[in-house]
């Protein structure tokens, strides 16, 4: 995901928030996995959500989805300027930081 701009990272109330802007339709957050379950919030735009290589659903602004630990997942922007925010508990934040995810 190094080609994507991480707009902000905040640690608040025991939670880790990592916001990414997908500037153009078709921009991808490449397939990756995490050691812990987490949530993903779509703050603007819309994106396809893929899990383990299978399209699961499309998300739009205001939607929140749960992503279980150990599952490969990726997002593809369906609209320009789609904003996605990963929300993890602080316990999982260290592995995210180390792996750059």
N, C-alpha and C positions, 0 to 999 in steps of 0.2 A: 504494500500500500504506500510505498514511499513516494510515488508520483502524485498522491492526493495530498491536498493541504489539510492538515489538522487545524481547524479554526480555533478550537479551545479545548483545554483539559482543566477540569475542576474537580477537586475532592471536597465534598460537602456532606455533612451528616452521615459519615461512614460510607458514602457512595462515591464512585469514580465515574465521571461523565466525560466522554470523548466525542466531540462534534466534528463531523467531516462534511464539507461541501462538495457535491458532485456538479461541476460547472456546466456540463453539457449532457444532453440526452445521449445515452449509450456509454457514459463513463461508468467504469466498474470499480467496486471494491473487490479485489480478487479473492478467490476462495481461500479460506483460512479456518482455523479452529481455535478454541479456547479451552483451558483446563476447568473452567467453571461456567455454570449456567449464567446467562445475563439477558437483559432486555434490550431491544432496539426501538428507538422512537423516531418516527418520521416527522420532522418539524416543518418541512416545506417540500412541495413538489410531490413526486411519486417514484416508486422503484419496484422492480421485480425482486422477490426474495427467493433464493435458491438454497436448498439444503441437500447435502450429499448428492449433488449433481442433478437434482430434480426441482423444477419450478414448483414452489409451494403456493405462493400467492403474490398478489401485488399489494403494496402498501401505499397509502396516501397520507398527506399531512394530517396529523392527529392520531394516526394509528400507532399502536405499540404491539410488538410481538416478542415472544419468549424464544430464546435459542438455547437449547440444551447443551451441556458440556460435551466436548468430544465430537460434535457434528461439524463437518465441513459446511461452510456457508459463504454466500456471496450476495452482493446486491448489484443491480444494473439500473441506472437512472432512466426513468421514462419521460422525465421533463428536465429542462435546463434548471440549474440552481436548486437541485434537490439537496436537502439537509437531513443527514441521519446522525443520530446520537446513540452511541453505545452506553449502556448504564450497567456498571458492575459494582459489586460490593468491594470494599477496600481490601478484603482478604485476597481477592483475585487480582488486584491492581498490579502487584509486583511482577507477576508472570507476564502480564500485558506489557508493562514497561520494558522488561528485559527482552521480550520477543518483538517489540515494535509494532504490536497489533493494537 
